[in-house]
Amino acid sequence: MNESRLPFNARLAFTLLSLVLIIYIAHFSATILIPLVFAFLVAIMLLPLANLLESFRFSRGLAAFCAVFIFIILLSSVVALLTTQMGAFVSDFPHLQQQLIKSLDSLQLWINEEFHMNAHKQMDYLEQLAMGTLGSATTFLSQTLGAVSSMLVFIIFVLLYSFFLLLYRSLLIAFLVRLFQEKHREKLLDVIKQTRIIIKSYVSGLMIEMVVVAVVNCAIFWTLGIKYATLLGIMAAVFNIIPYLGIFTAIIISMVVTMTTSTFGASVQVGVALLTVHFLDSNILLPRIVGSKVKINALVTIIGVVTGNLLWGIPGMFLAIPIIAILKIIFEHIEVMQPWAILLGELPEKPKKKKIKLTTPDE
């Protein structure tokens, strides 16, 4: 029986309608989907550990619990390290705010001397910018406490979802297998296998890269004598994993904080140091640790990060690349969607020309 093919206009309308519905559902279901997607990535990362524990005759539930518990211990260690630095930063915030105003005052005097701009208007604008960016100490503290409580609830749900995904992974795979026709079963299992391998490699590689970059950042900041070196170093490493946009956010925040606690020259050193580390990471560390498993071109990467930010905010920026990678794997296994997989991927490498060796009859 031949499958009827819809005309181009109908297929285009159907595709656009599907995209609109997906975006609408993703935006208004963010409260459920964001922790669920994070839990999916955590579960894939913890799957080898859970399988290892099961090989030692652990039950599936106990293996899943132990894997998540070990992850909680590692996460708690990082949070405890950051809490000490964050506590000192929050307590010093009113002083930092005043220091920032003084630094901006010195900067506007320099601009006035060099560029002969109106000093009064400069100062008004810069003070408004500082106050608008940082806000009052009371507002900042209340927002910080609200963000921390929301983050704790978010982490609890991610951990619960991760545990249940590890516990019921066979049930979920069986559901997907029964959902599709038998002729698509082999292709479906191949998609699941490739998704697990690539996402595990990508996420674990990013974690290793983030740790290495955090250690290097902290070492440089300690050497330069920067206050809150540990906090800024780890923060910059976390933002660094957001492609293209994250490093600039980290540089701006680090330079502003450094300017409030030290000199303008020190803040410039911090910016140069972060750019240097990012350059070395992008060209040396990232290709070796993460590898070329996720082959997504730069244009799609930027569009994905921006779209993720519009839909889900900062979590969407972190999740954009893994989601695009999963979509690319699915598109590669569906014949009608293969053009989209080509659009998401990189340019194919040009075949190398074989060198023809000329030999003489005597040879």
Summary of the structure (lengths in Angstrom):
residues: 363
radius of gyration: 25.5
end to end distance: 62.1
largest distance: 90.1
contacts: 991
relative contact order: 0.08
helix: 83%
strand: 0%
